[in-house]
Structure formats: structure tokens, C-alpha cells
Amino acid sequence: MNAEAMFSSSTDQWPTPRGFFDEWDRVFSFDLDVCADEHNAKCDDYFDVDDDGLAQEWGARVCWMNPPYGRQIGRWVAKAYEESRKGATVVCLLPARTDTAWWHDYVIPHGNVTFIRGRLKFGDAKAGAPFPSAVVIFSRVFG
């Protein structure tokens, strides 16, 4: 097995599995998808690349966030935390990268974490992702 190929990707976009999103939506009733496009948006209201969710105010909304998993992910996690301090509830689907600065700076001290058992199948993938995932909730309730 080629480990280099297994842990690489031609994209940093990992579309949220619909059934997985629906389970969380039943609990939170999301009204804004902050990282989407017309093909993978999970909410009627969403920010796409042109909108630049990092530059927007998310307001006191209930947000779904499955950010690009590339080098900018730390900026997205910081933004989710910052927007939660302003009144948003942000539920994030993230790779469980517990060794990263963004995990230690934002997730550990401020997030409510649920680790996902097994590996999610993103988009049309036949196999599970090459990384574990977690759902991290940023809200004033959790600090």
C-alpha cells in the first residue's frame, strides 16, 4: 500500500456526508453553512469562496462548518471560535488533528468535542477518509 498516496489529496474540500449532517441538523437546526458552494451546501443560506466566510460576520446564527482541510484550517477554527464569542453557535466537522496548534489553541480550551467512531466517507468516496474526524462545537455555553 502506498502510504504517500493514501494520505494525500488533490483537494482540501471534503464534502460532508448528507446522512451525517442530517443527524446533527436534527439537534441544532442549522441556518447557515459557512464553507460551501452550490454543489455541497447543506443549508439554503451559505457562504461560498466568492463570499469569503472568513471576511463575513456570522451573527447570532446556528452555523455548520466543514472547512477546507488545507493550510487555512487554523484560520477557520479561529474564526468559528471568535464568532461564537459574538453569539453564533458553530458546529464544526474537523479532522482530529490533535497535534496541531489550532487544536491546542482553540479546540481544547474552548470547544465541546465529539470524536467520530470509524472513518467518514466524504462525498462519493467508496472508502473512509485517511484521517479520524471530530465534531467541535463552539458556543458561549461551552466557553
C-alpha positions as CSV (number, residue, x, y, z in Angstrom):
1,M,0.0,0.0,0.0
2,N,1.3,3.4,-1.0
3,A,1.1,5.5,2.2
4,E,2.1,8.7,0.4
5,A,-0.9,8.4,-1.9
6,M,-3.2,7.3,0.9
7,F,-2.5,10.5,2.9
8,S,-2.5,13.0,0.1
9,S,-5.4,14.6,-1.8
10,S,-5.8,16.7,-4.9
11,T,-8.2,18.9,-3.0
12,D,-8.7,20.2,0.5
13,Q,-12.5,20.1,0.1
14,W,-14.2,17.1,1.8
15,P,-18.0,17.3,1.2
16,T,-20.0,16.5,4.3
17,P,-21.9,13.2,4.1
18,R,-25.6,14.0,3.9
19,G,-26.7,11.5,6.5
20,F,-24.1,12.6,8.9
21,F,-25.1,16.2,8.5
22,D,-28.8,15.4,8.9
23,E,-28.2,13.8,12.3
24,W,-26.5,16.9,13.6
25,D,-29.1,19.2,11.9
26,R,-31.9,17.4,13.8
27,V,-30.2,18.6,17.0
28,F,-29.2,22.1,16.0
29,S,-31.4,23.2,13.1
30,F,-28.6,24.9,11.2
31,D,-29.4,28.1,9.3
32,L,-26.0,28.9,7.8
33,D,-23.3,26.8,6.1
34,V,-20.2,29.0,6.3
35,C,-17.9,26.9,4.0
36,A,-19.9,25.7,1.0
37,D,-20.5,26.0,-2.7
38,E,-23.7,25.5,-4.8
39,H,-23.0,21.8,-5.1
40,N,-22.3,20.9,-1.5
41,A,-24.2,23.5,0.6
42,K,-26.1,21.9,3.5
43,C,-28.2,25.0,4.2
44,D,-30.2,27.3,2.0
45,D,-28.1,30.2,3.3
46,Y,-24.4,29.6,2.7
47,F,-21.0,31.4,2.1
48,D,-19.1,30.2,-0.9
49,V,-15.5,31.1,-2.0
50,D,-16.6,34.4,-3.5
51,D,-18.4,35.4,-0.3
52,D,-15.3,34.5,1.8
53,G,-16.8,33.3,5.0
54,L,-13.7,34.4,6.9
55,A,-14.5,38.0,6.0
56,Q,-18.2,37.8,6.9
57,E,-20.0,38.4,10.2
58,W,-21.8,35.1,11.1
59,G,-24.2,36.8,13.5
60,A,-26.2,35.1,16.2
61,R,-26.9,32.2,13.9
62,V,-26.6,28.4,14.1
63,C,-23.8,27.6,11.8
64,W,-22.4,24.4,10.1
65,M,-18.7,24.5,9.3
66,N,-16.9,21.9,7.3
67,P,-13.9,24.0,6.3
68,P,-11.2,23.3,3.7
69,Y,-8.8,20.9,5.3
70,G,-5.6,22.6,4.0
71,R,-3.3,25.1,5.5
72,Q,-6.1,27.6,6.1
73,I,-8.0,25.4,8.5
74,G,-6.5,27.1,11.6
75,R,-7.9,30.4,10.4
76,W,-11.4,28.8,10.0
77,V,-11.2,27.3,13.5
78,A,-10.1,30.6,15.0
79,K,-13.0,32.4,13.1
80,A,-15.5,29.8,14.4
81,Y,-14.4,30.5,18.0
82,E,-14.4,34.3,17.5
83,E,-17.9,34.2,16.0
84,S,-19.1,32.1,18.9
85,R,-18.0,34.8,21.3
86,K,-20.2,37.2,19.4
87,G,-23.3,34.9,19.7
88,A,-23.1,32.3,17.0
89,T,-23.2,28.6,17.7
90,V,-20.8,26.9,15.3
91,V,-20.7,23.2,14.8
92,C,-17.5,22.1,13.0
93,L,-16.6,18.9,11.2
94,L,-12.9,18.7,11.5
95,P,-10.1,16.3,11.1
96,A,-9.0,15.2,14.6
97,R,-5.5,16.7,14.3
98,T,-4.8,16.8,18.0
99,D,-1.1,17.6,17.4
100,T,-1.8,21.0,15.7
101,A,-1.5,24.5,17.1
102,W,-5.1,25.3,16.2
103,W,-6.4,22.2,18.1
104,H,-4.5,23.3,21.2
105,D,-5.3,27.0,20.9
106,Y,-9.0,26.7,20.2
107,V,-10.5,23.2,20.4
108,I,-9.0,22.1,23.7
109,P,-9.7,25.2,25.7
110,H,-13.0,26.4,24.0
111,G,-14.7,23.6,22.2
112,N,-17.0,20.8,23.1
113,V,-15.6,17.7,21.2
114,T,-17.2,14.6,20.0
115,F,-14.8,12.1,18.3
116,I,-16.3,10.2,15.5
117,R,-16.0,6.4,15.7
118,G,-14.6,5.0,12.5
119,R,-13.8,6.9,9.4
120,L,-16.3,9.1,7.5
121,K,-16.9,8.6,3.8
122,F,-16.8,12.0,2.3
123,G,-18.6,12.9,-0.9
124,D,-18.9,10.0,-3.3
125,A,-15.9,8.1,-1.7
126,K,-16.1,4.3,-1.6
127,A,-13.6,4.1,1.3
128,G,-13.3,6.0,4.6
129,A,-11.1,9.1,4.9
130,P,-7.4,8.6,5.7
131,F,-7.9,10.5,8.9
132,P,-10.1,10.5,12.0
133,S,-12.8,13.2,12.4
134,A,-14.3,15.1,15.3
135,V,-17.3,17.4,15.7
136,V,-16.3,20.5,17.6
137,I,-18.9,22.9,18.9
138,F,-18.1,26.5,19.7
139,S,-20.8,28.3,21.7
140,R,-21.0,30.7,24.6
141,V,-22.5,27.7,26.5
142,F,-19.1,25.9,26.3
143,G,-16.8,28.9,26.9
